[in-house]
Amino acid sequence: MQYLRATTTIRQSEADTRQSIENFRAIVRAILGRDPAAAGAACLDQVRHAALVAMEILRDEPEAPAG
């Protein structure tokens, strides 16, 4: 998990970083607004975004040699 987190943090594009920041802001706005449904939806948006970034990065990595 640490490898995945570090890899996506270091290698994501500026656009991906901006999207993550906006997702985190949406989470905070929903929490401050005491809107649990919006907070949950914003959290899911960020999880989905992070998963897409991770899959893209992992797809681009060369395969490790077997053995």
C-alpha atoms as a printed R data frame, in Angstrom:
   type eleno elety resid chain resno       x       y       z
1  ATOM     1    CA   MET     A     1   0.000   0.000   0.000
2  ATOM     2    CA   GLN     A     2   2.838   2.407   0.810
3  ATOM     3    CA   TYR     A     3   4.432   1.699  -2.569
4  ATOM     4    CA   LEU     A     4   1.182   2.464  -4.368
5  ATOM     5    CA   ARG     A     5   0.575   5.645  -2.390
6  ATOM     6    CA   ALA     A     6   4.130   6.879  -2.931
7  ATOM     7    CA   THR     A     7   4.085   5.999  -6.620
8  ATOM     8    CA   THR     A     8   0.824   7.773  -7.342
9  ATOM     9    CA   THR     A     9   1.811  10.827  -5.299
10 ATOM    10    CA   ILE     A    10   5.149  11.232  -7.050
11 ATOM    11    CA   ARG     A    11   4.111  10.335 -10.592
12 ATOM    12    CA   GLN     A    12   0.637  11.820 -10.978
13 ATOM    13    CA   SER     A    13   0.184  14.712 -13.384
14 ATOM    14    CA   GLU     A    14  -0.480  18.293 -12.337
15 ATOM    15    CA   ALA     A    15  -4.053  17.890 -13.566
16 ATOM    16    CA   ASP     A    16  -4.463  14.818 -11.343
17 ATOM    17    CA   THR     A    17  -3.051  16.731  -8.385
18 ATOM    18    CA   ARG     A    18  -5.459  19.617  -9.003
19 ATOM    19    CA   GLN     A    19  -8.366  17.172  -9.199
20 ATOM    20    CA   SER     A    20  -7.344  15.527  -5.918
21 ATOM    21    CA   ILE     A    21  -7.116  18.917  -4.217
22 ATOM    22    CA   GLU     A    22 -10.566  19.864  -5.493
23 ATOM    23    CA   ASN     A    23 -11.933  16.530  -4.280
24 ATOM    24    CA   PHE     A    24 -10.446  17.129  -0.819
25 ATOM    25    CA   ARG     A    25 -11.960  20.618  -0.762
26 ATOM    26    CA   ALA     A    26 -15.356  19.149  -1.628
27 ATOM    27    CA   ILE     A    27 -14.985  16.693   1.254
28 ATOM    28    CA   VAL     A    28 -14.179  19.508   3.684
29 ATOM    29    CA   ARG     A    29 -17.050  21.697   2.400
30 ATOM    30    CA   ALA     A    30 -19.490  18.836   2.879
31 ATOM    31    CA   ILE     A    31 -18.224  18.104   6.384
32 ATOM    32    CA   LEU     A    32 -18.354  21.766   7.383
33 ATOM    33    CA   GLY     A    33 -21.846  21.930   5.911
34 ATOM    34    CA   ARG     A    34 -22.811  18.891   7.972
35 ATOM    35    CA   ASP     A    35 -23.910  17.048   4.850
36 ATOM    36    CA   PRO     A    36 -22.969  13.388   5.306
37 ATOM    37    CA   ALA     A    37 -24.357  12.318   1.929
38 ATOM    38    CA   ALA     A    38 -22.269  14.922   0.091
39 ATOM    39    CA   ALA     A    39 -19.210  14.047   2.198
40 ATOM    40    CA   GLY     A    40 -19.608  10.374   1.353
41 ATOM    41    CA   ALA     A    41 -20.051  11.130  -2.338
42 ATOM    42    CA   ALA     A    42 -16.993  13.400  -2.344
43 ATOM    43    CA   CYS     A    43 -14.933  10.695  -0.627
44 ATOM    44    CA   LEU     A    44 -16.021   8.157  -3.235
45 ATOM    45    CA   ASP     A    45 -15.087  10.614  -5.994
46 ATOM    46    CA   GLN     A    46 -11.574  10.857  -4.570
47 ATOM    47    CA   VAL     A    47 -11.204   7.100  -4.147
48 ATOM    48    CA   ARG     A    48 -12.299   6.565  -7.753
49 ATOM    49    CA   HIS     A    49  -9.955   9.286  -8.989
50 ATOM    50    CA   ALA     A    50  -7.017   7.835  -7.044
51 ATOM    51    CA   ALA     A    51  -7.776   4.357  -8.375
52 ATOM    52    CA   LEU     A    52  -7.793   5.594 -11.974
53 ATOM    53    CA   VAL     A    53  -4.487   7.405 -11.457
54 ATOM    54    CA   ALA     A    54  -2.945   4.315  -9.860
55 ATOM    55    CA   MET     A    55  -4.158   2.006 -12.633
56 ATOM    56    CA   GLU     A    56  -2.770   4.348 -15.293
57 ATOM    57    CA   ILE     A    57   0.612   4.553 -13.571
58 ATOM    58    CA   LEU     A    58   0.830   0.820 -12.962
59 ATOM    59    CA   ARG     A    59  -0.171   0.090 -16.547
60 ATOM    60    CA   ASP     A    60   2.735   2.255 -17.749
61 ATOM    61    CA   GLU     A    61   5.333   0.611 -15.472
62 ATOM    62    CA   PRO     A    62   7.574  -2.045 -16.990
63 ATOM    63    CA   GLU     A    63   6.895  -5.517 -15.655
64 ATOM    64    CA   ALA     A    64   9.284  -6.862 -13.047
65 ATOM    65    CA   PRO     A    65  11.234  -9.940 -14.135
66 ATOM    66    CA   ALA     A    66   9.777 -13.223 -12.916
67 ATOM    67    CA   GLY     A    67  11.624 -15.125 -10.279
